[in-house]
């Protein structure tokens, strides 16, 4: 019976095809980044409006600007320019020409050929420190959210006391999610305790004397915090989309802060006005002057208006808002509500035809002590003439520009909690370009020295390591361009430089094992086979432990730390693939059948 001998250094054909296919795909993915990006201006065309490329080209020609090309996209026009110095001037000219028809924003367009872009590949997204732009750190004020919850409970307690004919009940709101109830009668206190326990089980009641302290449970406070911050995150993303910025980073930082990065934005004032604003609308029934259970809100002329404590509906039901021109040239805002809001408005207006309804505009600001302060103003009081549906209009929002700003904020969502910009950092495009040049110069220098060392030290195997290293960097750039949400930052370039060292380290371990086996008297082919097998466990353990660090950094870090962790983690994967799989494929083809023994590596 013949024993089956192992064939040394042999790969099946499918492994070579897998290697070649992977390299081609990732090379094509990395190729658009080589061409870079061109400055551009994007026109977001509003519904019911129509702007042609010829009109845009003529408007630019009037101010002496020549476009490289104008691309018609789904709901916008992209004007690509040759000179970045003309970008701001082109935006100003187009904004003046198409002010009421489109929203004009600065943008960047891939400079790669159309045949390459038609394959679905795009350049690597650059972070704030490489492209330039603006970064905001927002603080979400949760005290007012907790206070509003306490006010709702206080109103419910007052209503219960009135229904049960309980007298001498004093309800006061404390700091945050606390409420104090002063009541002398013991049976009445027991009734209130039972009411809160049944109707508001998330509130905890303490105190056994005349004063009861009611506070929201810690678990519910944490849950409310998470929900509020997540809602504000979604609203921020919607607002940024309304600004026409497509590559923004919006993420939570800590318990109650939000970090926003807007790469490529060179006009931070507009973004700041929209992102930091906390405007919202609410619609209230108007009560007779002097009503006891009313809230008094001043109108634009500082005249008091008595409205109900509970609004008919709030801004969270608004799904669309458009600024238009009404009678006599006055600005107005057309409001569209969701299904739930439409039903609330329809039911209320049906039962209150002939009665007034007030529109209240609210915004938050910070006082000198840093506390959030809500300012509410009645912008219009109108008599309900007929039953309203999910579409109606409001007036009294000010000038056309103020009406457009209000419509944008309402369309993007009303904040569930006030936010304040606590930090703002702007990086100019020239500084970003300088970071790119310096970062990639360091990468090129590191690669050149490494390639030279490997070629001189390992000679016949060194060129294989060099080919694997170049393939590794190509694959890494391809992965960065291919993965959704991946952004290359300045610390990410540091991760690329580190990847160069890790990639050749894999080959160094393998080549040293091969040299050891040759010293034992094995043939070159046998030394290659045993050297790869014996080095694999060491390489895997080293890369696996480093990958754990990269995953932890990416999970708990933010911004630059995540950029470094991303390139580090992807670099580990590509260096393992090229250092073990690609290098072995090349060595198998060239030296896999070499049975010589006395050779130097």
N, C-alpha and C positions, 0 to 999 in steps of 0.2 A: 504493500500500500504506500503510495507516494505522499509525502508531506507537502503541503502547500506553502511555499516560501513567500515572505512579504516582499512586495515590489517597492523598492526604496524611491522616495521623492517623486511620487506619482500623484497627479491631480486628475480627476475626471473632467471631461470636456465641459460639463455644465458649470463647474466651478469657474473655469476661465471665462465662459460666457457671462456668468453672474458678475464677475469682477469687471469685465469690459463694459457691460450694460450700466452698472452702478457708476463707474467713472464717467461715462458719456453723459448720463442724466445729470449728475452733479456738476460736471463741467459746463453744460448748457445753462444750468441754473445760476452758476457763478458768473457767466460771461457778461450779462447786462451790467453788472457792477463795474466792469472794466471801463465801460463807456461813460459812466457817471450820470449826472442829471443836469438838465437845462432849467434856467429860471422860467417861470410861467405865471400867468394870471388866470384864475378860474372865475367864470361867470355862472353862478347858480341861477338859472332862469326860473322865475316864479310861475306858478300855474296860471294858465290862460294868457301867458305872454309868449311871444315868439321873437327870437333874435337870430339872425343869420350870420354866417361867417363873413359874408361880404360887408354887412353893416359894421361888424367889429373891425375888420381890416380897414375900412374907410375912416372910422373914428380914430384909429391909431395913425393912419397916414396923415390926418389933419394936424397932428402934433409932431410929425416927423419921426415916428417910430415904425420900424419894419419888423414884422413878425416872421419867425422861422417857419411856423405852420400853425394852423388853427384846426383843432380836432372837435368834431361834434360828438358829444357823449350823451348819455341817456337823458339827464335833466340839466345839462350844463354844457358850456363851451370852454375848451382849454386853449389858451393862447400861449404858445411857446415862443420865447424870445432868444435872440442871440447874445445879447449883452445884459448881464445881471444889473448893471447900473441903470438900465431903462425900466426895471421892474416896478419900482415905486411910481415912476412917472406914468407908466402904462395903466397901473391900477387907478391912479387919480383921474386920468382922462376917461377911462371906461366907466368909473363910478359916476362922474358928472354926466356922461352921455346916457347911461342906462340906469339911472338912480332908481326909478320906480319899476323897472322891469327885471332887474337881476341883482343878486348880491355878489359883490366883487371881492375876492380874496386872493392873497398871494399863494403861490403853489410852486411845486417842482415837478418836472416831467422827465421820465427816463429818456436818455439820449441814445439808447440802443436802436439799431435798425428795426423797422416794422416787422420783418420776417421773424426776427428773434422774439419780439414782444408778442407776436401772434401765437407763439408756442405756450403762452401763459406764464412765462418767467418774468421776474421783476428784479430790480437792483436791491441790494441789502438796505434795509431801513436804518438810517443813522440816528443816533440819540441826540439829545439836546447839546451835549458838549462837543459834538462833531459838526452838526449842521447849524448850530445857533438857534436861538429862539428864547422862550421865556418859561420860567417855572414858578408855580404858585404853591404855597402851602396854606391850606385852609383849616380853620378851627370850627368845628360844629358845636354850637352852644346848645347843650342839652338841658340846661337849667329851665329855660322857657318851656321846653317840651314837658318836663316834669311838673312845672307850675301849672301848665294848661290842664294836665291830668288831674291835679289837685283842685283846680277851679271847677272842672266838670263834676267831680265828686261833691264839692261844696254846694253847688247848685242842686244836685240830687238830694243832698241832706236837707237843704232848706225846703225843697218841694215836699219831701216826706214829712217834715215837721209841720208844714202848713196843712197837708192832707190829714194828718193825725191830730191836728189841733194842739200841737205841743208848743208852748209859749216859752219865751225867754231863752231862746237858743242863739248862741253867738258862734259864728263860723269864721275862722281867720286862716288864711294861707300862710304857711311858714316858708322856710328856705327849701327850694327843690321840691321833692315829692312828699311833702308833709302838710298836715292839716290839723288845726286844733279846734275842738268843739267844746264850748263852755255851756254846761247845762246842770242845773242844781237838782232837779228831780230824779231820784234813783230809778223809778219805774220807766221814766222816759229815756234815761241813759241805756237801760236794758233793751228798750225797743230799738234805739239807734244802733246798738251793738248788733242786734239780730238782723236789722236791715242791711248794714254794711257787710256782715258775714255772708248773707244770702245773695245779695245783689252785686257786691264788689269783693269777692273772696281773695283777690290779689292784694288787698289792702289789710294791713295789720293794725289792730287797735290796742293801745296800751293806756294805762292810767285808770285808777279806780275812784278818784275823787270827782270833783265837779268838772275838771278839765280832762277831756279825752284827747290823746294824740294819735292821729291816724297817719301811717306812713306806708309807702309802696314797698313791697318785698324786694330784697336784693336781687333775687332771681328775675323778677319782672323788670326791674330797672335795667339789668344787663340785657335782657331780651329786647326791651324798648330801645336801648342804645344801639344794639346791632341793627334792628329794623330801621331806625331813623337814619343811621349812617349809610346803610345800603340803599335806602330810597334816595338820599342826597347824591350818592354815587351815580345812580341811574339818571337822575335829573341833570347832573353835571355832564354826563356823556351826551345826553340829548341836546344840551345847550351848545356844546362844542360842535356837534354835528350841524346845528343850525348856523354856526359861524363858518362852516365849510372846511373845517380842519379835519383831515382824515387820519392822520398818524399821531394823534394825541395819546398820551398815557395818563389814565385816571385810575388811581388805586388808593386803598385805605392805608393809612400810616398810623400805627398805634390804636388807641381806643376810639378817639373821636377827632381824628384829623384826616384830611384828604390831600394827597399830593397830585398835582397836575403838571405835566410837561407838554409843551406845545412846540415841537421842533419846527423850524422854518418860519415861525411867526415873527415878523419884524415890526409889527404894530401892536405892542402889548396893551395899549390903552383901551382899544375896542374890546379885546378879550377880557381885560380886567373888569370893565364896566358890566359885561354880561355875566361872567363867572361869579363875581363877587356880589352881584345883586340878589336880593331876596324878596323881590316884589311878588305880590299875589293879589288876587281879587276874591271877594266874597259878596254874596247878595243877601240883603237883610230885609225883613218886613219892617216898615216904618210904623212906629207906635205914636199915640198922641203925646203932645208935649206934657212933661211932668209925670209920665208913667213910672210907677214904683219899680217894676222889674225890668226896666229898660237900661240899655247902655247908651251913654251920651258920646257921640263922635262928631267932631266939628267938620264942617264942609270946607270948601276951598276959600270961602269968605269968612271963616272962623265963626260961623253960625252953628249952634248946637243942633244936632239931629238925633232924636230918640229912636233907637232901633232895638229889635229883639236881641237877647243874649245869644241865641242860637241862630246861625245863618241858615238860609234856605239851602244853599250849597256853597262849597268852596272851590278854589282853583284847581284842586286835584281832579275835578270832573271835566276840565277843559281839555279838549283834544286838538283844537285848532283855533288860531286867532289871526286875523288879517286886518291890517290897517288900510282903510280906504278913505275916500273923500265923500262927505255927505252933502246935505243941502247947504247952500250959501258958502261952500268951500270949507266947511268945518271938518276937522278930522274925526273919524270914528273907527271903532274896532268891531269887526264882525266875529262873533263867538260861536263855536261849535262845541256841543257837549257830547259826552259819551251816553250810552243807553241809560245808565242809572241816573246820571245828572239830568238828562232830558226828561225822564219820568218825574223826578223831583220838581223840576221847574214847571212842567206841564200841570202837575197836580196842584202846585201852589198857585200858579197864575189863574187856573180855572176857578179856584175857590176865592180868589181875591181880586176879581175884575173891578176896576174903579178905585182900587186902593194903591197907595204909593209903595214902591220898592226902591231901596237904596243900594247903590254899588259902592263898596268900600275898597279902597286901595291901601295895602299895607306894605311896609318895608321895615327892615331892621337896620340898626346902626349901633355903634359902640359909644358909650359916654366916656368921660375923662377917666373914670375908674376902671374902664375895660369891660363893664357890664353891657350885655346886649339890651337894647331898648327898642321896643316896637312902636312905630309911628303909623297910625291909621287915619285915613282921611276919606270922607265921603266925596266921591268925584261926580256923582249924579244921583238925582232923585227923580224917578219917572213914574207916572201913573200907568198901571197895567190896563191897557185898552182891550186886550183880547187874550185868549189862552195862548201861551208861548210854548214852543217845542224845544228841540235841541239846537235850534239856530235862531240867534237874535243879535242885536247890535247894542253897543253902549257908546255914549258920547261923554264929553267932558274930560278926556284924557290929555288935553293940552294941544301942543303943536303937532304937525304931521310927523316930525322927527320923534317926539315923545310918544306918539301913538304907535309908531313902528317899533320903538324900543319896548313898549309895553306888550305889543303883540308878540314879539320875539320871545320875551320872558314867559309869557303865558303859554305859548306854543311849546316851549321847551320844558315847562313844568314849574310848579310853585314849590319852593323849598318847604320841607316838613320841619326844618329847624333852621334858625339863622346861622349863616356862615360868615366868617371874617377872614380876610387875607392877612395872615400873620407874617408871611415871608414872601418876597418877590425877588427873583434873580433873573437877569437878562444876560444872554450871551450873544454877542454880535456874530454875524456870518463870517467876518474876517478871522475872528478868534477861533471859530469852529474849523475853518479851512486850515489854519495854522496847526491846530491839534491833529488834523488828519495827516498833514505833511510830516509833522514830527513823529507821530505814532507809527506811520508806515515806514518812515525812514529807519526807525529803531527795529522794526520787524525785518526790513530788508537787510540791515547790517547783521542782525542776529542770524538770519538764514544764510547769508553769504559766508560768514565765519564758520558756521556749523558745516555747511557743504564742503568747504575747503578742508576742514579738519577730518571729516569722514573720508574724503577722497585720498588724503595723504596717509592717514593712519591705517585704514583697512584695505587700501588699494583695490584689489579685484572685487571685494564685497562692498567697498565704500560707495561705488557708483550705484549699486542696487539700493543702498540706504538712501542715497540722494534722490533717486527716482521716486522711492516710496515717500520721502519727505515732501517733495513737490506735489505728488498725488494727494498726500494728506492735507496740505493747505488748500488745494483745489476743492477737495471734498468738503472741508470745513466751511469755506466761503459759500459753496453750493447749499449746504444745510442751513446756514444763516439766512440765505435768501429764500429758501424753500419753506422753512417753518413759519407758520402764521404767528404774528406777534413778536418774533425775534427781532431785537434791535441791537445794533453794534454801537457800543459806547467807547469812550477813551479807556476806562479800565478793561473793557472787552478786548481792546488791542493788546493790552498787557497780558491778557489770557492767551491771545494768539502767539505772542512771543514765548510764553511759558510752554505752549503746546509744541513749539519747535523742539525745545529741550526734551519734553516727554516723548516725542515721536522718535527721536534718535536714541533715546535711552532704551527704548524697546529693542532697537536693532543692536545696540551695544551689548546688552545682556545676551542676545542670541549669538552674536559673533564671538563673544568671549567663551561661551559654552562650546562653540564649534572649535575654537583654538585649543580648549582643554581636551576635547576628544581627539583632535589631531595629535596632540602631545602624547596621548595614550597609545598611539600607533594605529589608529583606525584610518580607513580610507577617507578621502574627501567626501564622497557621497554618504558614507555611513556617519561621518561626523556631522554633516548637515542634518540628517534625519534625527539623530539622537540629540543634537544641540537644540533644535526647535522644540522637541518634545520635553526635554528637561527644563528649558527656560520658560515654558508656557505657564506653569503654576506660579512661578515668581512674578512674572509679568502681570498675570491676572490678579494676584493678591495686591500688588502695589497699586494697580489702576483701580481696583474695586474700592480700596480704602480711600483713595483720593476722590473717587466718585461720590462716596458718602459725604465727604466734606463739601463737594460742589452742590449736592442736593440740599444739604442743610443751609448753606449760604443762600441758595436761590429761594428757599422756603421762607426763611425768617428775615432775609435782607430786603433791601429796596434800592431802586435806582442804580447807581454805579456798582453796588455790590452784586446785584442780580446780573448786570451786564458781564461782570467778570466771571461769575459762577456759570453763566450760560456758555460762554466760549470755552471755559475750562472743561465743563461736562461734555460738550460736543467734541472738543479736542481729544478727550480721553477715548471716546468711541471711535473716532476716525484714526487715531494713532494705533489703537488695537487692531483695527481692520487692515490698515496699510502695513503696519510693522510685522504682523504675523501672517495675514492672508496674502496680501499683495507681494511682500518681500519673498515669501515662500514660493509663490507662483513663478516669480522671475528666476530665483535661484534654482528651482526644479528644472526650468527650461535650459538654463545655461550650464550649471554645474552638477545637476542631479545625477548624471551618469559618470562623473569623474571618479575613477577608482585609484588615482594616485595617492600616495601616502606622505611622502616627504615634500610637502609644499607649505609655503608661508601665506598666512592670511593677514 
